[in-house]
Amino acid sequence: MVSRVIPVDPFDLVLFGATGDLAQRKILPGLYHRFEVGQMPDKARIIGTARSDMDSDGFRDLLRASMQKFAPSFKKDTLDRFLKQVEYVPVDALGDAGWKALGKSLRNDAVRAFYLSVSPSLFSGIAQRLHDHGMATPDSRIVVEKPFGHDLASAKALNEGLRACFEEHQIYRIDHYLGKETVQNLMALRFANSLFEPLWNSTHVDHVQITVAETVGVEGRGAYYDQSGAMRDMIQNHLVQLLCLTAMEPPSKFSSNAVRDEKVKVIEALEPVAQADIARGQYRADKGEGGYVDHVGDPASRTESYIALKVHVGNWRWAGVPFYLRTGKRLRARESEIAVFFRDPPHTIFPNVGPLHGNVLVIRLQPDEGITLRTTIKEPGQGGFRLSDVALDMSFADALGNDSQSPDAYERLIMDVIRGDQTLFMRGDEAEAAWAWVDPIIHGWEERGDRPSRYDQGSSGPEEALMLMHRDGRRWRQIGR
């Protein structure tokens, strides 16, 4: 199968924080790949901005070095053509320097997008200056990175600052998890097939597990992470988004507001989480490798590097079905997946075969994107009737061929910005609803003074997370199986 590449309209993309790590590691290499496959037109331009005092040639040299590090498979002649569409204008984000020059560099006959790859504390100030200098036209778009707030109050303040200068339909709150091919295929799996949707409810689903496991620690970003923790850094955005796509009702149509309306309904239906349904942990030092408290430089830190939650969606479709969410650092393997466990058959006609294990649908997000359905069959051969579990496995790389390498999530989402498609971006009320659910959970353990449990690096997390499942008669899927 060959994927179609549909070019976008000519655009001016202004990238604030263009000399930063995210821009050099992900955003700019992603734009190069879209240029390489023909999706970024020749009349498109990328205008990097930052406080660094350099000219366009110096910025191109910096980008060329980044490409050698983060996208070494680039083609020299293609990169040379790409760099001709790249410019640089030094701008003081919160001062007056550079704004007039930036405004003069923009065209009136091209899609205009502003990507804020900067600290959230700069969002409102940059938006205001874009507005004051006449660059925030009615057709322009503004993209903001996570974290979108630290709590409900700060999220509301950010929304107010952006909406003072841009309309909601112009604001793109990016979550790169939603750009993953398999995440979008979850919607196709549910709503483009008649097979699963009749079973997608409490009558047939026993429980759902959503896992985002990482092997890396917090070294290099300990100061930021210790003010955030796994709940704010991962649950509030990434895992809640995955839960929404799993639990949402079918939208009336595949449009940005119809999809996001259903996601908001899921978040608003999330029930409060009891203390007994929370497990928090910090990875401990191991074999000469520092632990979490060493990496953040605070032996008394109470911030979690791991969290597991038992969550309920309070509506008719999911009444009584628990959603188990877990994410953590320094775990056994890098793995992200959604596993839907269907109920066992109500009656077995096969004597002396032991307990049946039921069917499990697994949507793998990383590292090997694909879908697996575990089914029960008869073991082949003589000597009685024996049952065995087998997997119907579909890897995107195998099923669609090596030529159909999925684009990076940032590539897809940036092209959606240029097209004006907000389907895979969070709406303001969606972000606020997520914080409204998360805040009481965090306040609860802060008021109690709870300390995270310690867990070994390279494990599946703290013992309390295992007990969270065991007392319900269930088990987590093994990480790194």
N, C-alpha and C positions, 0 to 999 in steps of 0.2 A: 504494500500500500504506500502511495506517495502522498505526503501532505502537501496541501496547496498553500502557497505563499501569496497573500493578497497585499499589494503595496498600500501604504497609507498616504494621505495627502502631504504635501510639503509642510514642514513645521519649523519653528524656532523653539528649541528646548533650552531653557536657561537652567543650568545646574548649579545651585548654591551649595557650597561645600565641595567643590569639584576637586580639590586637592586632598580630600579626606579618604579614609580607608575604604568606606563603602562605595564611594564613587569610583575609585581606582580599581577596586577588586571586583565589583559586580556591575555597577550601572554602566560605565563606559565600555567595558568589554562586551556587555550585553548588547549595547547599541551597535558596536562593531559587527557582532554576529548577525543582527537584523540587516545591516548594510550588506554584509557578505552574501546573504541569501536573496537579496533584492527587495526586501520589504521596506527599507528606508530609502526614500527617493533621493536622486542626485541634488534636488533643490532643498533638501532638509539641512538644517544647521544646528549644531550643538554649541552653546555659548557657556563655557565654564566661568564661574565666578567664585572668588574667595578673597581673603584679606591679603594673601601673598602677592607681593609686587613682582609680577613677571609679565612678559608679553605673550602673544599667541604662539610664537615659535618655541618659547620656553615651556609652555604648557603642552604643546605637541610632543616635545622631547620627553617630558614627564609621563605622558600617556603611552608613548612608545615603550618606555622602560616597564611600565605597569603591564602592558600587553605581553611582553616577554616573560613576565612572572606569572600572570593569572590567565593568559590565553595564548600559550606558546605555539599553538597550532595555526596561528594567523598566517595569511599569505601576504608577503611583503608588498606586492603591487597593489593588492586590495587595501591594505592598511594605509598605504601612501594616498590612495584616492579618498579613503575615509577621513584621514587627517586634514585634507583640504577643506572639509566641511566643519572643522572644529576651530573655534575661536576662544579667546580668553579676555575677560574684562575684570580688572581688580575692583572689588566693591567692599566697602565697610558695611556690614549687615545692619549695624545699629547707628551708624554715623551718616554723614552726607557725601562722603567721597565715593565717586564712581557711578552714582545712580543716573546722572544725566547722560554719561557715556553709554551706559547699558541701555537706556531708553532709545538713544539714537541708533543703536545697533539692531533694533528689532524691526521687522517688516510688518506692514499692515495687511498683506495679502497671503499670509501663511498662518496655520494653526499656531497658537502661542501657548506654551506650557512652561510652568515654573516648578522645578523639582527642588524641594527643600531637604537636602541631605545634611541637615544640621541639627543641633540640639533643639528640643521642643521649646526651650525658653526663648528661642529666636523666631518662632513661627509668627506670632502676632506682629512683632516689630517689622519683619520683612514684608508681611502682607500689607501692613499699613503704608510702608514706603512704596511698594508697587502701586498701591492705590493713589497715593499722593502725587507720584510722578507720572500718572496717566498710563501706566503699563497694564493695569488690571482692567482690560477691556471686557465687555459683556461675553465675548466668546472665548476668553482665555481660561486656562485650567491651572490649578495649583495642587501639587502633590506633597503630602506630608508623611514622614516616616514615623514608625512607632519608636518609643512609647508615646501613645496619645494620652498624656496625663499620668498622674501618679495615684489619683483617686477620683471620685466623682466630682468633687469641687474643682479640681484642676482641669479635668476634661471639659466641664462646662465652660470654664474660663477660656480654654483654647478654642472651643467651638464659637464662643461669642466673639473672640478676636478675629477669627477667620471670616465669620459671617458678616462682620462689620465692613469687610472689603470685597468679599466674594459671595455669590449665591451658593446654596447647598449643591446645586447641580454642577458647580464648577470645582468643588472640593473633592479630592481623591485621597482618602486615608488608606495607605497601602499596607497590606499584610501579605508578605511574599508566599505564605503557605497557600493562599487561595489561588496563586498562579500555577501551582503544581498540576501537571497533567492528570494525575490520578484523582486529585480533589475534584476537578471538574468532571471527571468520568464518574464520580459518585452520583452526580446529578443525572448523567446520561443513563447510568445503570438503573437508577430508580424510576426515572420519568420517561425514558425512551423504550422501556421494555415492559411487558405485561407480566413477567415472571415473578418479580420480587415484591412489587408494591402491595399486592393483596396479602402478603405475609408480613409486611413491615409494620407490626403493631404488637400490642401486649398479648394478644391471643397466641401468637406464634414465636415471639422473640423472648428469650429468657433474660438476657442482659447484653450490654454492649461494653467493650473495652476500647479505650482510646489511649494510645501510648506514643509519647515522643521521648525517646531515650537518646542521650548524647554521651560520647566517650570523653569529650573535652571537659576541662574544669573551667574555672573563672579567672585563670591567670591572665594578666594584662587588662582586665576590665573589672577587677575586684572592687574598686571604689564605687563604680556605678552599680554593680550587681548587688552589693551589700545593702544598698538603699532600695533595692527592688525585690529580689528573691524570685523563686520559681513561680509563685502565685501571680505576681504582677508581670513578670517577664514572659511567661508562657501560657498560663491558664487563662488569664483575662482576655487574651487576644487569640493566639493560635488554637488552643484546645477548645475554647468556647466556639470558635468559628467552625471547627470540625464537628463539634456536637450539633451545632445548628444545621449544618448541611445533612447530617445523619437523621435528625429528628424532625425537620421541618415538614409542613404539609405541602402538597403539590401546589406551586404557584399557578395563578390563572393563565400566565403566559411567561415566556422566558425573556423578561425585561428587567432592568436594574431595580426599579422600585417594587415590582411584583415579587422578585426573589428576596429582596431585603425586607419587605413587609413580613414575609413568613419567618425569616430569621429573627426579627425582633420579637415576634410572638413566642418563639421558643425561649429566648432569653428571659422574657417577662414571665414565662411559666416555670422557670427554675425555682425550686423550693429552697428554703434556707437549709444549710448543711449543718448537721449536728456535730458537736465536738468529737464524738465517737467515730464519726465517718471521715475523719481527717488524719492523715499520717504525714509527718514532716521529718526531713532528715538533712544531715550535713555529711559529706564524705570526709572520712578521717585520713590522717597521714598514713602512708604505707610504703615500706621498703625505701626509705630515703626520699620519697616524694611527699611534698607538703600536703596538708589537708586544706579544707575550705577556710578555716580560720587563719591559716598561714597565708593563703593567697589573698585574703581581704585585709590582712594585717590587724585583726581584732580578735583576740582569744575569747572575748565575751560575746561575740556576735550571736544573735538569735535568728538570723536570717536563714531561710531554708534553701538548700541547693537541690532538694527533692521534695515533691509533694504528690500525694495520692488522695483522691476524693471519691466518695460515693455520692452521686448526684441523682436527683429525681426530677423529671419533667412532669409538672402537674397538669396533665390534660388527658382526654379520653384515650387518645392513641397510645400513650406510654404509661398509663396508670399502673404502678407496681413494678415497672421495669427499671432496674438500676443501671445508671451509666457510670462506669468506673474510669476515672481520668488519672493518668500518672505521667509525670515528666521529671527528669533529673539529670544531673551532671555526673560525669565519671562513672557511668554504668557499663555493663558488660559489652554492649555493642551500640552502634549508631543505628537507630531504627525508629521509624514512624509508621503507625498503622492504625486502622479502625477495624475492629473484629466484632461482628454481629453474631452472637450465639443464639441459635434457634432452639426451641424447646425439644425435648426428647419425644418420640412417639408416645401417645397416651397408653398404648398397649402393645406388647411384643408377642408375636406368634412363634418366635424362635426359642425353643427351650434350651437351657444349659449353655447359653452363649455369653453370659455375663451381662453387665450393664452396657447399654448403648450410649455412645458419646455424642449423639446429636450432630447436627450440621452447623458449620461455622463458615461464614463469608468474611474473608479478610481482604481489605483494601490496603495495599502496601503503598506508602507515599515515598519512602526512601529506605535503603539506598536502591533497591531493585523495584522500580515502579511496576505494579501489576495487581492482579486480582486472583485470589485462590478460594475455591469452594471445597470444603471438606465433606465428603460423603461416605456412607457405609455400604460396602459390597460384600459378597461372599468370597472368601479366599478360594482361589482355584485349587483343584486337586481332589484326590480321593480321601476317604477316611472321615466322613462326617461333614456336618454343615457348620462352618466357622465363618464368622464375620470379621471384617477388617476395615480400618479407616484408610481412605485414599484421598488424594487431593487432585481436583481439577484445576490446573495451574495455568495462568496466562500472564506472561511477562510481556510488557509493551515492546521491549527490545526484540524478543523472539517473534511475537505475533505480527508486528508491523515492519520488521526488518531493520537492519542496522542503519539504513539510510534515513530512517525516520526518527533520529535522535531528537528527543523532546527539547524544545528551547528552555533555557533557564527561566524560572518564574519571573524574574525581573524583566526579562525581554518581553514576555507576553503581556505583563501588566503595563509596561511603558507604552507599548503599541495600543493597548486598550485606552490609555489616557489620550493618545493622539486621535483615536477614533471617536472619543467621547462616550465610551461604554463604561458605566460605573458598576456593572453587575458584580464584579469581583472585588469591590472596594467597600469598606465600612461606611455606613451613613452616620451622621452625627448622633441621632437618637439611639442607634445600635451601640455605639461606643459608650454612651452614657448609661444605657440599660445594663451593659456588662459590668461597668464599675458599680452600679447600684446593687448588683448581686454580690460582687466580690468584696466590697468594702466591709460589710458586717462580718464576713468570715475572718478577714485580717484583724479587724478590731477585736474580735472575740479572743484570738490567741494572744494578741498584744495585752489585753486587759488581764488575762489569766497569767501572763508571764511565762507561757509555754516555751520550752527549749526544744529544738529539733533533736531527734535521736541521731546517733552516729551510725554510719554504714561504711562497709569496706569499698574501696575503689575496685572497679571491675565486677561488682555484684549487681543484683537486681534491685537494690534499695534496702531500706531498713526493715527490720522484722515486723514492725507495726503495719507496714503496707501489706505484708503477706497475711497477717491476722485480719486485716480489713476484709479480705476475700474469704479466708478460711471460715470465719464465723458465719458466713452466709452459705457455706457448703460449696464454694466455688474456688477456682484457682486462676491466677494470672497466667496468660500465655507467656511462655519462656522468651526472654529477650535474647536475641542472637541465635535463634534455633537454626 
